[in-house]
Amino acid sequence: MNALADTGGASTGAVLRNILRQAWPVLISQWAGIAFGVLDTAMTGHASPTDLAAMSLGVSIYLTVFVSLMGVIHALIPIIAQHYGAGRLHEAGRAWGQGVWLALGLSAAGGLLLCFPDVWLSFSGDVAPEVRERIRHYLQALLVALPAALVFRTVYAFGTAISRPKVVMAINLGGVCLKALCNWLLIYGKFGLPALGAVGAGISSAIVYWTSLAVALWLLRHDSHFRRFAPTLGRPQWESLRTLLRLGLPMGGSYLIEVCAFTFMALLIAREGTVVSGGHQILSNLAALTYMMPMAIGVAGASLVAQAIGAGNGLLARRTGGMAVLVALAGAVLTVGLLAGLSGNIVRAYTSDTQVAAITLSLMPVIFAFHLADAMQCVHAYLLRAYKVAFVPMLIQALALAGLGLVGGWWLGFGPQAGALAGWQQNVLPGTPVGAGAMWILAALGLLLAAVLMHGLYRNVVRRHAVAAPTATATTA
């Protein structure tokens, strides 16, 4: 019997330590991923404004495709974790192999989407021909990177599911160093190489992703811990792939909803001018950075919950999930406290423009409520995936984030009821732009609705699982 089956009485401290032990490497890995974008933006910004514009638009296209497909691949985490908890090690290894086939298939689909940049750029109005040309070559480089990036996510899912996230963390940190070097060589044209600007950043990403994948696959073959699972590619098994897609497609849909919500917020808020767009961009970046913490706790908690479910230990699954929610809430409260206390310093670190700083500071209180709600809906979404529940959470996010948040924000900020909140806004958030303020307020309310509905769904799923578990045990006995 798996050891997890005997740990229902694990102390609160032990459950907390397990979550934190798994969460911090995941958090470092996520920050390393963000560092790729920071390096590209900072380094192409010193190449030329044209390269920076091309990189900015090109990476937004790539991330929309990649993040959505990555969400599908992450269905491996609860599947492998449940196999691991049940002691079915070779089944876990075979599931990883099916995930690789899925990643390759998704790479082909995603590659087609990257082949037609003009379709994407039609939403951006007039784009200078030289920028379009650089975007086309930049996406061609990322087209080469996409298969490696997605297959690498299968290794990330594998390591996370079996509580070995430090392996991927180490590879990602090494990747940041390699990325910085390759960017320097290819963007600026060092040692006789041509100066490729944004295109060099794309080629650099391809080099780093394929190198990271090679190291990860080598570790799967030579690391004694991974060898116990006998990870193998095997042949495509349609039933296994259908199981992955049944869970993964709604997960990818959830990721897509979140990405698109931010994308369209930025497009709408751009109507209020560059100063307001600058303030919005700072807030968006803060939201993304702070999101990494609840996401890491959610991933860690969900992996441990899925392991407990696989071991047939519903009590441990329930206690681990509850602890993950409490840790995420405590972390969110701490984050909000730091943001509130350091608002001025944070904004000064982002911009020296007094107008942009004033807009950002006027909207800053909204980010406090936004982050608290975001943290709660995030951790509940991941915990539900541990129980292989993903479709209803996707519908909740579509209703709350896209419906109330995005459509509601447009309606009250730029649509038929534009300005309806203006009086209230100026009393509560003086100095906030009418449109951007409405968009951020409705986004926070949308996340709050998602958090409440997710919590109710999670409690219901846990109750149903607790009722079903004894019946299943009696039947198998």
C-alpha positions as CSV (number, residue, x, y, z in Angstrom):
1,M,0.0,0.0,0.0
2,N,1.2,3.5,-0.9
3,A,2.5,5.4,2.2
4,L,0.0,8.2,1.5
5,A,-2.8,5.9,2.3
6,D,-1.6,5.9,6.0
7,T,-1.1,9.6,6.4
8,G,-4.7,10.8,6.9
9,G,-3.7,11.8,10.4
10,A,-0.6,13.9,9.3
11,S,-0.2,16.9,11.5
12,T,-1.2,20.3,10.3
13,G,2.4,21.3,10.4
14,A,3.4,18.4,8.2
15,V,0.7,19.2,5.6
16,L,1.8,22.9,5.6
17,R,5.5,21.9,5.1
18,N,4.6,19.6,2.2
19,I,2.8,22.4,0.4
20,L,5.5,25.0,1.0
21,R,8.3,22.4,0.1
22,Q,6.6,21.9,-3.3
23,A,5.4,25.4,-3.9
24,W,8.7,27.4,-3.7
25,P,10.5,25.6,-6.6
26,V,7.3,26.0,-8.7
27,L,7.3,29.8,-7.9
28,I,11.0,30.1,-8.8
29,S,10.3,28.3,-12.1
30,Q,7.5,30.7,-12.9
31,W,9.6,33.7,-12.1
32,A,12.3,32.3,-14.4
33,G,9.7,32.0,-17.2
34,I,8.8,35.7,-16.6
35,A,12.5,36.6,-16.8
36,F,12.6,35.4,-20.4
37,G,10.1,38.1,-21.3
38,V,11.9,40.7,-19.3
39,L,15.2,40.0,-21.0
40,D,13.6,40.1,-24.4
41,T,11.9,43.4,-23.7
42,A,14.8,45.1,-22.1
43,M,17.4,43.9,-24.6
44,T,15.4,44.5,-27.8
45,G,14.5,48.0,-26.4
46,H,18.2,48.9,-26.7
47,A,18.4,47.5,-30.3
48,S,15.7,49.8,-31.9
49,P,12.2,51.0,-31.4
50,T,11.2,48.9,-34.5
51,D,12.6,45.8,-32.9
52,L,10.9,46.5,-29.6
53,A,7.5,47.0,-31.3
54,A,7.9,43.8,-33.3
55,M,8.9,41.8,-30.3
56,S,6.0,43.2,-28.2
57,L,3.4,42.4,-30.8
58,G,5.0,39.1,-31.8
59,V,5.3,37.8,-28.2
60,S,1.6,38.7,-27.5
61,I,0.6,36.4,-30.4
62,Y,2.9,33.6,-29.4
63,L,1.9,33.7,-25.7
64,T,-1.8,33.5,-26.6
65,V,-1.1,30.3,-28.5
66,F,1.5,28.9,-26.2
67,V,-0.3,29.5,-22.9
68,S,-3.6,28.0,-24.2
69,L,-1.8,24.8,-25.4
70,M,0.3,24.7,-22.2
71,G,-3.0,24.5,-20.3
72,V,-4.0,21.4,-22.2
73,I,-0.6,19.8,-21.4
74,H,-1.0,20.5,-17.7
75,A,-3.8,17.9,-17.6
76,L,-0.9,15.5,-17.0
77,I,-0.4,16.9,-13.5
78,P,-3.5,15.4,-11.8
79,I,-3.4,12.3,-14.0
80,I,0.2,11.4,-13.2
81,A,-0.2,12.5,-9.5
82,Q,-3.1,10.1,-9.0
83,H,-1.2,7.3,-10.6
84,Y,1.8,8.1,-8.3
85,G,-0.4,8.3,-5.2
86,A,-1.9,4.9,-6.0
87,G,1.6,3.4,-6.5
88,R,1.1,2.8,-10.3
89,L,4.5,4.1,-11.2
90,H,4.7,2.5,-14.7
91,E,1.3,3.8,-15.5
92,A,2.5,7.3,-14.6
93,G,5.5,6.8,-16.9
94,R,3.2,5.7,-19.7
95,A,0.9,8.7,-19.1
96,W,3.9,11.0,-19.6
97,G,4.6,9.3,-23.0
98,Q,1.1,10.0,-24.1
99,G,1.5,13.6,-23.0
100,V,4.5,13.9,-25.3
101,W,2.3,12.7,-28.3
102,L,-0.3,15.2,-27.3
103,A,2.3,18.0,-27.1
104,L,3.6,17.1,-30.6
105,G,0.1,17.2,-32.0
106,L,-0.7,20.5,-30.3
107,S,2.6,21.9,-31.7
108,A,1.4,21.2,-35.2
109,A,-1.9,23.0,-34.5
110,G,-0.2,25.9,-32.8
111,G,2.4,26.1,-35.6
112,L,-0.4,26.7,-38.1
113,L,-1.7,29.6,-36.0
114,L,1.7,31.2,-35.9
115,C,2.1,30.9,-39.7
116,F,-0.4,33.7,-40.4
117,P,0.7,36.8,-38.4
118,D,-1.3,39.2,-40.7
119,V,-4.6,37.6,-39.4
120,W,-3.5,38.5,-35.8
121,L,-2.2,41.9,-36.8
122,S,-5.5,42.8,-38.4
123,F,-6.7,43.6,-34.8
124,S,-3.9,46.1,-34.4
125,G,-4.7,48.6,-37.1
126,D,-1.9,50.0,-39.3
127,V,1.4,48.3,-38.5
128,A,4.5,49.5,-40.3
129,P,5.8,47.2,-43.0
130,E,9.2,46.9,-41.4
131,V,7.6,45.9,-38.1
132,R,5.3,43.3,-39.9
133,E,8.4,41.8,-41.5
134,R,10.3,41.4,-38.2
135,I,7.2,39.9,-36.6
136,R,6.9,37.4,-39.3
137,H,10.6,36.3,-38.9
138,Y,10.3,36.4,-35.1
139,L,7.2,34.1,-35.2
140,Q,9.1,31.7,-37.6
141,A,11.8,31.4,-35.0
142,L,9.2,30.7,-32.2
143,L,7.5,28.2,-34.6
144,V,10.8,26.2,-34.2
145,A,10.7,26.7,-30.5
146,L,7.1,25.6,-29.9
147,P,7.5,21.8,-30.0
148,A,10.4,21.9,-27.6
149,A,8.5,24.3,-25.3
150,L,5.4,22.1,-25.1
151,V,7.3,18.8,-24.7
152,F,9.3,20.5,-21.9
153,R,6.0,21.3,-20.2
154,T,5.3,17.5,-20.1
155,V,8.5,17.1,-18.0
156,Y,7.4,20.0,-15.9
157,A,4.1,18.3,-15.3
158,F,5.8,15.0,-14.6
159,G,8.2,16.5,-12.0
160,T,5.4,18.5,-10.3
161,A,3.1,15.6,-10.1
162,I,5.6,13.4,-8.3
163,S,6.8,16.1,-6.0
164,R,10.1,16.7,-7.8
165,P,9.7,20.3,-9.0
166,K,13.3,21.3,-8.2
167,V,14.6,19.5,-11.3
168,V,12.6,21.8,-13.6
169,M,13.5,24.8,-11.4
170,A,17.2,24.1,-11.9
171,I,16.8,23.7,-15.7
172,N,14.8,26.9,-15.9
173,L,17.4,28.9,-14.0
174,G,20.1,27.6,-16.3
175,G,17.8,28.5,-19.2
176,V,17.7,32.2,-18.0
177,C,21.5,32.4,-18.0
178,L,21.7,30.8,-21.5
179,K,18.9,33.1,-22.7
180,A,20.7,36.2,-21.6
181,L,23.9,35.1,-23.4
182,C,22.2,34.1,-26.6
183,N,20.2,37.3,-26.6
184,W,23.4,39.3,-26.2
185,L,25.0,37.5,-29.1
186,L,22.1,37.5,-31.5
187,I,20.2,40.7,-30.8
188,Y,23.3,42.9,-30.9
189,G,25.5,40.8,-33.3
190,K,28.6,40.0,-31.2
191,F,31.7,38.0,-32.3
192,G,30.9,38.6,-36.0
193,L,27.3,37.4,-35.8
194,P,24.7,39.5,-37.6
195,A,22.7,41.9,-35.3
196,L,19.2,40.4,-35.6
197,G,17.2,42.5,-33.1
198,A,13.8,41.0,-32.3
199,V,14.4,38.0,-34.6
200,G,17.6,37.2,-32.6
201,A,15.5,37.1,-29.5
202,G,13.2,34.6,-31.2
203,I,16.1,32.4,-32.3
204,S,17.6,32.7,-28.8
205,S,14.3,31.3,-27.4
206,A,14.4,28.4,-29.8
207,I,18.0,27.5,-28.8
208,V,17.1,27.7,-25.1
209,Y,13.9,25.6,-25.3
210,W,15.6,22.8,-27.3
211,T,18.6,22.8,-25.0
212,S,16.3,22.7,-21.9
213,L,14.4,19.9,-23.4
214,A,17.5,17.9,-24.2
215,V,18.7,18.3,-20.5
216,A,15.3,17.3,-19.2
217,L,15.1,14.2,-21.4
218,W,18.6,13.2,-20.3
219,L,17.5,13.5,-16.7
220,L,14.5,11.3,-17.3
221,R,16.8,8.6,-18.5
222,H,19.6,8.9,-16.0
223,D,18.0,10.2,-12.7
224,S,17.3,7.2,-10.4
225,H,14.1,8.7,-9.1
226,F,12.6,9.2,-12.6
227,R,13.9,5.8,-13.8
228,R,11.5,4.1,-11.3
229,F,8.6,5.2,-13.5
230,A,10.1,3.7,-16.7
231,P,9.0,6.8,-18.7
232,T,8.6,5.8,-22.3
233,L,7.1,7.3,-25.4
234,G,5.4,4.2,-26.7
235,R,2.7,4.3,-29.4
236,P,-0.2,6.8,-29.3
237,Q,-3.1,5.3,-27.3
238,W,-6.3,7.0,-28.4
239,E,-8.1,6.2,-25.1
240,S,-5.3,7.8,-23.1
241,L,-5.2,10.8,-25.4
242,R,-9.0,11.2,-25.2
243,T,-8.7,11.2,-21.4
244,L,-6.0,13.9,-21.5
245,L,-8.1,16.0,-23.9
246,R,-11.2,15.6,-21.9
247,L,-9.5,17.2,-18.9
248,G,-6.9,19.3,-20.8
249,L,-9.2,21.2,-23.3
250,P,-11.2,22.9,-20.5
251,M,-8.0,23.7,-18.7
252,G,-6.6,25.2,-21.9
253,G,-9.8,27.1,-22.3
254,S,-9.5,28.6,-18.8
255,Y,-5.9,29.7,-19.6
256,L,-7.1,31.2,-22.9
257,I,-9.9,33.1,-21.1
258,E,-7.5,34.7,-18.7
259,V,-5.0,35.7,-21.4
260,C,-7.6,37.1,-23.7
261,A,-9.3,39.1,-20.8
262,F,-6.0,40.9,-20.2
263,T,-5.3,41.3,-24.0
264,F,-8.7,42.9,-24.7
265,M,-8.5,45.1,-21.6
266,A,-5.3,46.6,-22.9
267,L,-6.8,47.2,-26.4
268,L,-9.8,48.9,-24.9
269,I,-7.9,51.0,-22.4
270,A,-5.6,52.2,-25.2
271,R,-8.5,54.4,-26.3
272,E,-7.7,56.7,-23.4
273,G,-4.2,57.5,-24.6
274,T,-0.6,56.5,-24.0
275,V,-0.5,57.8,-20.4
276,V,-3.4,55.7,-19.3
277,S,-2.1,52.7,-21.2
278,G,1.2,53.1,-19.4
279,G,-0.5,53.0,-16.0
280,H,-2.6,50.0,-17.1
281,Q,0.6,48.2,-18.2
282,I,2.2,48.7,-14.9
283,L,-0.8,47.4,-13.0
284,S,-1.1,44.4,-15.4
285,N,2.6,43.6,-14.8
286,L,2.0,43.8,-11.0
287,A,-1.0,41.5,-11.4
288,A,1.0,39.0,-13.3
289,L,3.9,39.0,-10.9
290,T,1.7,38.7,-7.8
291,Y,-0.3,35.9,-9.5
292,M,2.7,33.7,-9.5
293,M,2.5,33.1,-5.7
294,P,-1.1,31.7,-5.6
295,M,-0.4,29.8,-8.8
296,A,2.6,28.1,-7.3
297,I,0.5,27.2,-4.1
298,G,-2.3,26.0,-6.3
299,V,0.0,23.8,-8.4
300,A,1.7,22.4,-5.3
301,G,-1.6,21.8,-3.4
302,A,-3.3,20.2,-6.4
303,S,-0.4,17.8,-7.0
304,L,-0.5,16.7,-3.3
305,V,-4.3,16.5,-3.3
306,A,-4.2,14.3,-6.5
307,Q,-1.6,12.1,-4.9
308,A,-3.8,11.6,-1.8
309,I,-6.8,10.9,-4.0
310,G,-4.8,8.3,-5.9
311,A,-3.9,6.7,-2.6
312,G,-7.5,6.5,-1.6
313,N,-6.9,8.9,1.3
314,G,-9.8,11.4,1.0
315,L,-9.1,12.8,4.5
316,L,-5.6,13.9,3.6
317,A,-6.8,15.3,0.2
318,R,-9.4,17.4,2.0
319,R,-7.0,18.6,4.7
320,T,-4.3,19.4,2.0
321,G,-6.8,21.3,-0.1
322,G,-8.0,23.3,2.9
323,M,-4.4,24.2,3.9
324,A,-3.6,25.3,0.4
325,V,-6.5,27.7,0.4
326,L,-5.4,29.1,3.8
327,V,-1.8,29.5,2.7
328,A,-2.8,31.2,-0.6
329,L,-5.1,33.6,1.4
330,A,-2.4,34.4,3.9
331,G,0.1,35.0,1.1
332,A,-2.4,37.3,-0.7
333,V,-3.0,39.3,2.4
334,L,0.7,39.7,2.9
335,T,1.2,40.7,-0.7
336,V,-1.5,43.3,-0.5
337,G,0.0,44.7,2.6
338,L,3.4,45.0,0.9
339,L,1.8,46.7,-2.2
340,A,-0.1,49.1,0.0
341,G,3.0,50.0,2.0
342,L,5.4,50.3,-0.9
343,S,3.1,51.7,-3.6
344,G,5.1,54.8,-4.2
345,N,8.4,53.1,-4.4
346,I,7.0,50.4,-6.7
347,V,5.5,52.9,-9.1
348,R,8.8,54.9,-9.1
349,A,10.7,51.8,-10.0
350,Y,8.4,51.3,-13.0
351,T,8.3,54.9,-14.4
352,S,9.7,58.4,-14.0
353,D,6.8,59.9,-15.9
354,T,4.7,61.9,-13.3
355,Q,1.4,61.5,-15.3
356,V,1.8,57.8,-15.7
357,A,2.7,57.5,-12.0
358,A,-0.4,59.5,-11.0
359,I,-2.7,57.3,-13.0
360,T,-1.1,54.1,-11.6
361,L,-1.4,55.3,-8.0
362,S,-5.0,56.3,-8.5
363,L,-5.8,52.7,-9.7
364,M,-3.6,51.0,-7.2
365,P,-6.3,50.3,-4.6
366,V,-8.2,48.2,-7.2
367,I,-5.2,45.9,-7.5
368,F,-5.5,45.0,-3.8
369,A,-9.1,43.6,-4.2
370,F,-8.1,42.2,-7.6
371,H,-5.2,40.2,-6.2
372,L,-7.2,38.8,-3.2
373,A,-10.0,37.6,-5.5
374,D,-7.5,36.3,-8.1
375,A,-5.6,34.3,-5.5
376,M,-8.8,32.6,-4.3
377,Q,-10.2,31.8,-7.7
378,C,-6.8,30.5,-8.8
379,V,-6.1,28.1,-6.0
380,H,-9.7,26.7,-6.1
381,A,-9.4,26.2,-9.9
382,Y,-6.2,24.1,-9.4
383,L,-7.6,22.1,-6.5
384,L,-10.7,21.2,-8.6
385,R,-8.4,20.0,-11.4
386,A,-6.9,17.6,-8.8
387,Y,-10.3,16.0,-8.7
388,K,-10.4,16.1,-12.5
389,V,-13.0,18.7,-12.6
390,A,-12.2,21.3,-15.2
391,F,-15.2,22.0,-17.5
392,V,-17.5,23.8,-15.0
393,P,-14.6,25.9,-13.7
394,M,-14.0,27.0,-17.3
395,L,-17.6,28.0,-17.6
396,I,-17.4,29.9,-14.3
397,Q,-14.3,31.8,-15.5
398,A,-16.0,32.5,-18.9
399,L,-19.1,34.0,-17.1
400,A,-17.1,35.9,-14.4
401,L,-14.0,37.0,-16.2
402,A,-15.2,37.4,-19.8
403,G,-18.8,38.2,-19.0
404,L,-18.9,40.4,-15.9
405,G,-15.3,41.5,-16.0
406,L,-14.6,42.2,-19.7
407,V,-18.0,42.8,-21.2
408,G,-19.2,44.6,-18.0
409,G,-16.1,46.7,-18.0
410,W,-16.6,47.7,-21.6
411,W,-20.3,48.4,-21.1
412,L,-19.6,50.8,-18.2
413,G,-16.3,52.1,-19.4
414,F,-16.6,52.5,-23.1
415,G,-20.0,51.1,-24.2
416,P,-23.6,52.3,-24.0
417,Q,-23.3,53.1,-20.2
418,A,-19.8,54.7,-20.3
419,G,-19.4,57.0,-17.4
420,A,-22.2,55.4,-15.3
421,L,-19.6,54.7,-12.5
422,A,-17.8,58.0,-12.9
423,G,-19.3,59.8,-9.9
424,W,-18.8,56.8,-7.6
425,Q,-15.3,56.3,-9.0
426,Q,-14.2,59.8,-8.2
427,N,-15.5,59.5,-4.6
428,V,-13.8,56.2,-3.9
429,L,-10.8,56.3,-6.4
430,P,-10.2,60.0,-7.1
431,G,-8.2,60.7,-10.3
432,T,-9.0,57.4,-12.0
433,P,-9.7,57.5,-15.8
434,V,-13.3,56.7,-16.5
435,G,-12.7,53.8,-18.8
436,A,-9.7,52.2,-17.2
437,G,-11.2,52.6,-13.8
438,A,-14.4,50.8,-14.8
439,M,-12.5,48.0,-16.5
440,W,-10.3,47.3,-13.4
441,I,-13.3,47.5,-11.0
442,L,-15.4,45.1,-13.1
443,A,-12.4,42.8,-13.5
444,A,-12.0,42.7,-9.7
445,L,-15.7,42.0,-9.3
446,G,-15.5,39.3,-11.9
447,L,-12.7,37.6,-10.1
448,L,-14.6,37.9,-6.8
449,L,-17.6,36.2,-8.4
450,A,-15.4,33.5,-9.8
451,A,-13.8,32.9,-6.4
452,V,-17.2,32.6,-4.6
453,L,-18.6,30.2,-7.3
454,M,-15.3,28.1,-7.4
455,H,-15.4,27.8,-3.6
456,G,-18.9,26.6,-3.6
457,L,-18.2,24.1,-6.4
458,Y,-15.0,22.9,-4.6
459,R,-16.9,22.2,-1.3
460,N,-19.6,20.3,-3.3
461,V,-16.9,18.2,-5.1
462,V,-15.1,17.4,-1.9
463,R,-18.4,16.3,-0.2
464,R,-19.4,14.1,-3.1
465,H,-15.9,12.6,-3.2
466,A,-16.1,11.8,0.5
467,V,-19.4,10.1,0.0
468,A,-18.3,8.1,-3.0
469,A,-14.9,7.0,-1.6
470,P,-16.3,4.5,1.1
471,T,-18.7,3.1,-1.5
472,A,-15.8,2.5,-4.0
473,T,-13.7,0.9,-1.2
474,A,-16.5,-1.4,-0.3
475,T,-17.1,-2.4,-3.9
476,T,-13.4,-3.2,-4.6
477,A,-13.2,-5.1,-1.3
